[in-house]
């Protein structure tokens, strides 16, 4: 397979030619299975693992390969390889790691667009949509909202949902599709361009795997239905995987996300809630928390109906999450620094003891 089919571009080529020693191969991670990877390259498809050095020097999960990464590797037989290094990422979609506050979980790397799927039957949630948008804007990935299962809702419900989104979210494309009637698929295909990478985001059961199957024209991914008892989607996709469509577009499918935690997202919040952030410039105090200060421009706008109260409350919630993430990360860095200093002191003490022992003997 040609590298261009995997999204190879001038930026990647420049770094590769200027920084990579001869003898290494270049490929893109197309699947991840618990720290074992599938890498696609001009030489073929390889089952790969990382070097011990890469594992040892990794400071956190960000330093491990992710689906969408470009990697330098060495093949040691016809279909096995060792990943030596990760090329600089042009974008990184990430969220707060579930159950590990202060740590990020990479969703996908080197993504151009995110297709945010929400279904019209049970899943639609504007607050969750704003979370996905914040993740996208933080990563400088262009979002596209895709409403699925339109066959399960009347046209009036579809129009109402689109108007609701547009009233809160500006300058974001909104598409609607049905896997039953095939409505909207031609429009969606026209939005998917050769060589560009699209990552699917959404809860379980919204139709991500069904969409991949429809775009590929074959049943590649297992699909499921919404649980009647819990109203939640069933987890069918168990890993992240990259696919190349017939038209040359690149799509990354993901397991459904029930938790969409925000991490390191100040720039993302500014873009998602741009109207609120513009009003913040008119607040009386530069350190205004926008919660109870007299003269706060945002509070006045909410009370006057200029800003939607639900959007305002969601903004405050995400802002608190961001602050907590930053505080936790800062505390972890402080402890790591103290631990490093302690190790250094112990080494120095051991050197002194060994030196004294050598002199005495």
N, C-alpha and C positions, 0 to 999 in steps of 0.2 A: 504494500500500500504506500502511495506517495505521501510524504509528510504534509503536503499542502491539503490533502484530504482530511487531515487531523487538525487543521487550523494553524499550521506553520506559517509564520509571517516574518517580515523584515526585522522586527525587534528581536524575535527569538534567534533568527539567523545571525544577527550582529553579535549578540552575546555569545552564542555558540562558537563562532569563528574566532572571537577575541579571547575567550577565557577557558576553553575546554582542551585539555591535552589530547594528542592523537591517540587513537586506539579505542576511544570510547564510542559507543553508539548513542543515538538520540531517539527517544520515543516518548509517547504520551500515556499516562496511566489511564486505563479505560475501566478498571474495576478494582475494588478493594474488598478483601475478605480477611478481617482480623489480622492486619499487618502483613498479609500476603497480597501481592498485587498482580494484575495482568497489565502488561505494557505492550502497546502496539507500535511498530516501527516499520521502516522500509524493508527490513530483513525478515519480518514476520511478527507473530504474536508470541510473547514470552510470559511464562509464570515467573514472577520475580519476588525477591526479598531484599531487604536493605542490608548494607554492610554493618559489621559490628561497630565500626567507628562512628557511622552515622547514628546508630542507636545510642551509643555511649555519650556522644556530644549533644544530643537533643536535649534542650532545656525544658520543652513542653511539647504538647501534641501538635502544635503548629509546625514543628521541625520535621515531622514525618510526612511522607508523600500523601497526597489526596487525589481523588479522581479529578482529572483535568490537568494535573501537573505535567510539565515537561521535565524529563529526567535524563541524566547521563548514566549509562549502564554498560555492563560487560556481559556478554553471553558466554556461558560455559558449556552448553551443548545446544542441540537444535531448537529447544523450546524452554530453556531455563536461563535465568539471568540474575545478576546482582546489581541493585541500584546503588550507584556511587554518590550521586548528589542530585539536588533539586535545583532547576533553573529558577531565577527570580520570577515571582508570580506577578502577572499584570493586573490581576484582581483576585480577591479571596472572599467568597461568601462564607460568613461564619456566624454562629450564634453562641449564646451562653451554654456551656456544657451542662447537660442534665445531671443534677446531683453533685456537681463539682464547681461551686461558685468561685468566681475569679479566674476560671479557665475557659478558653474558647474551644469550640468544636468546629472544625472546618467542614462545611457542607460540600463545597466544590471549589476548584481553582481555575483561574484563567477563563472566567465566564464573561460573555458580552451582554447577555440579556437573561432576565429571570422571568419565567412564566409562572405567575402566582395563581394557582387554581383554587376556586371556591365553588362548591356546588349549590344549586338553587333549592335543593330539597331540604337539607337540614344544616348544612355546614356554614352558610354565609354568616360572617361576623365581621363588622366593620373595624372593630378594635384589633382583631387578629390581623386583618389586612394591613392596618397601619403599622403593625409590628414587622410584617414581611417587608413593607416598603422602607421602613427604617433600616433594616438589615441590608437591603439593596442599595440605598443611598449611601450608607456607611462604606460599602464596598465599591462604590462608583460603578454599579451594575445597573443597566437600564431595566426598569420593571415593566411588565405587561400583565394586566389583569385578565384572566380567562375564567369566565363563568361557565360551569359545566352542567350537564343534565338538564338542559333547558326544556327537554320534552316532558319533564315532571312538573313544570310550572306554566301557568297561563302567561300569555304575552303581557298582560297587565302587570303581573309580578316581575317579569324580566325588566320591563320599562321602569318600574318603580325602583328596582334594585340598582339599575344603571344610573338613574337620576340621583339616588342616595349617595352612590360612590362619587359621582361628579360634583356633588355639592360640597364634599369634604376633601376630595383629592383632585388636584389640578394637574394638567399636562401629563397624564398617564393613559396610554391606550387601553381600551376595554373591548374585549372580544367575547363572544358567546358561542358555545358549541354543544352539540348533542351527539353521542356515539350511536344512538338509536336511529335518529332521522338523518344523521350526517350533516345537519345544518351547521354552518359556520366553519367547516373544515377547509374548504377552498380558500376562504378569507385568511384563516390561520396559516395555511401553507404559503400564501403569498407574503406573509410577514417573516418567514424563516429563510434566511439567506445563506448562500454557499460560503463555507469557511468560518461562519460565526457559531459561537457556542451558546446554547440555551439550556438553562438549568430549571427543572420543574420543582416548584415549591408548593406545599399544601398538606393538609391533614390526610390521614388514612381514609380511603373510600371516596375521595373527591374525583377520582378518575385519571390519576397520573399514568398508571401502567396501561390503562385502556387507551389513553391518548398516544402513548408510545407505540402500542400495537397498531393503532390506526395510521399513524404517520409512517411506520415501517411497512405497512401492508401485510403484516403477518403476526401471528400470536407468539411474540417473543417473551413477553412478561406475563406472569400469572396475575389474574385479576380477581377481585372479590367484591362483596356487596356490603352495605351498611348493616350492622347488627340491629335487629328489630328490638332487642331488649335494652341495649345501652345507647342506641342512636349514635354510636361511634363507628368509625371505619375499622375494618379488620386489617391488621398489618400483613400485607401480602409481599410487597417488595422488602427484602431483608438486607439489601446492600445497595450501594451506589454503583451505577454503571453508565458508561458513555456509549452512544450509538450514532452512527452516521446515516443520515437519510439519503434517499435516492437523489434528491436535489442538491446534495452536498452540505446541507445544514447539519450541525452537530448537537445532539440532545443528551442531557444527563438526567437520568431518573433517580429519585431518592426515596428512601423509606418515608412514610408519613410522619409528620411532626405534631405531637399533641402539645408540646411545650415549645414556645418560640421566645426564648430568653434573649434579652438585649445585652450586648457586650461592646464596650468601647465605642459608643455610637453618637457622640455629640454632633458631629457633622451630619449624620443621618437624620437625627431629630430635627435639625435646622431645616433640612430640605423637606421632610415629610410634613412638618408643622410650620411651613414658611409663613403663613398668615399670623400665627401666634408669635413667632420669633420677630417679625417685623414690628408688631405692637409692643414687644418687650423693650424696644429701643426708646419708647416713650414713657417708660416707667420712671417714677420719681427717683428711685435708688438703683445704682448700678448692680448691686448684689440682691436685687429683689427676687424672692422665691416664688412670687406669683400665687401665693396661697392665702394671705390675710393682710397684706400691707395696704394701708390707706393710700390711695392715689395710684394703685397698680393699674396700668392701662389694659392689661389682659383681663383682670377681674371685672373692670368696668364694661369691657366689650362682651363678656359672658352675660353679665346682668342685663345689658341692653339688647341681647339677642344677636349681636354681630358675630359672635363666636359660639359654635355649638357646645353646649355644656358637656356632652359625652366625649367629644373630641378633646376638650380642655382637660377633663379628668383622666383620659387615657394618656395625654401628654405628660401630666404630672406623674403618673404611675411609671411611665417609661423613663422619665428623667430620674426618678428615685432609683430605679434599677441600674441606670447608667452610673449614678453616683456611688451606689453600693459596690458595683463591679470595680470601679476605679479605686475605691478605698481598699477593697480586698486585694487587688493586684498590687497596690502600693505597699500594703503590709507584707505581702509575700516577697516582694523585692527587698524590703528592709530586712526580713528574716534571712533571706538568702545571702545578703551582704554580710550580716552578722556571722552567719555560719561560715562563709568563706574566710572572714577575718579570723575566726576561731581556729579553723584548719591551718591557716598560714602561721598563726602564733605557735600552734602545736608543732608544726614542722620546724620552725626556728628554734624552739626549745629542745627538740630532739637533736638538731644539729649541734647545739651548744653542749649537750650532754655527751654526744658521741665524740666531739672534739676534745672535751675535758678528759674523757675516758682514754682517748688515744694518747694524750700527753702524759697521763699518769702511768701508762703502760708502755 
